[in-house]
Structures are given as structure tokens and as C-alpha cells.
Amino acid sequence: MQTHLRRLRFERGELSQAVIAERVNVSRQTIVSIERGDYNPSVLLALHLAHALHTTVEHLFELEDSDAS
């Protein structure tokens, strides 16, 4: 899965990882892990992140060809 979290954070006013983490009630380390691709968020967290960034889950995350099976 590919994430656009980092890019969208900067497009939405250069929001820090800590600010986004606080808005969605997770640790900054969770945001770091999502941005690195080390952690796939739950559906609920993905929805909260999309809401916090004023976007859709589909715009925030997308499947890569290797994810399809």
C-alpha cells in the first residue's frame, strides 16, 4: 500500500507528525511508521487521518500492484 500522508501533511500547511498524531489520537511514532510503509493503519485510523487532512481515504492511501491478489 502506498501512502500520501507525508505529502498531504505539507500541502495542508506543513503540519508536523506530532500535530497530526495529536489530531487522530495516536503517537508520533505511529505516523512515522505509516509514512515509512512499516504499518498499515486500521480502517478507523485511516478515516480519522483522511478527515484530519480534509481528504478521502482513497486519496490518502492506494493499493500497489503487488497488493492485489
C-alpha positions as CSV (number, residue, x, y, z in Angstrom):
1,M,0.0,0.0,0.0
2,Q,1.3,3.4,-0.9
3,T,0.6,6.4,1.4
4,H,0.5,10.1,0.5
5,L,0.4,11.1,4.2
6,R,3.7,13.0,4.2
7,R,2.9,14.9,1.0
8,L,-0.6,15.8,2.2
9,R,0.7,17.0,5.6
10,F,2.9,19.5,3.8
11,E,0.2,20.5,1.3
12,R,-2.1,21.2,4.3
13,G,0.1,23.8,5.9
14,E,3.3,21.9,6.7
15,L,1.6,20.0,9.6
16,S,4.1,18.2,11.7
17,Q,3.9,14.5,12.5
18,A,3.2,15.4,16.1
19,V,0.2,17.7,15.2
20,I,-1.4,15.0,13.0
21,A,-0.8,12.4,15.7
22,E,-2.5,14.5,18.3
23,R,-5.4,15.2,16.0
24,V,-6.1,11.5,15.5
25,N,-5.1,10.4,19.0
26,V,-2.0,8.2,18.2
27,S,1.7,8.6,18.9
28,R,4.0,10.4,16.5
29,Q,5.8,7.1,16.1
30,T,2.7,5.6,14.6
31,I,2.6,8.4,12.0
32,V,6.3,7.8,11.3
33,S,5.6,4.1,10.8
34,I,2.7,4.8,8.4
35,E,4.7,7.2,6.3
36,R,7.6,4.7,6.0
37,G,5.2,2.0,5.0
38,D,6.0,-0.2,8.0
39,Y,2.5,0.0,9.4
40,N,-0.9,-0.2,7.7
41,P,-3.5,1.7,9.7
42,S,-6.9,0.3,10.7
43,V,-9.9,1.5,8.7
44,L,-10.9,3.7,11.6
45,L,-7.4,5.3,11.8
46,A,-7.4,5.8,8.0
47,L,-10.7,7.5,8.2
48,H,-9.5,9.8,11.1
49,L,-6.4,10.7,9.1
50,A,-8.3,11.5,6.0
51,H,-10.7,13.7,8.0
52,A,-7.9,15.5,9.7
53,L,-6.3,16.2,6.3
54,H,-9.5,17.1,4.6
55,T,-9.2,14.4,2.0
56,T,-10.5,10.9,1.3
57,V,-9.0,7.6,2.4
58,E,-8.7,6.7,-1.3
59,H,-6.6,9.9,-1.9
60,L,-4.5,9.3,1.2
61,F,-3.8,5.6,0.6
62,E,-3.7,3.5,-2.6
63,L,-3.0,-0.1,-3.3
64,E,0.1,-1.0,-5.3
65,D,0.1,-3.7,-7.9
66,S,1.9,-6.1,-5.5
67,D,-1.0,-5.7,-3.0
68,A,-3.6,-7.0,-5.4
69,S,-4.3,-10.7,-5.2
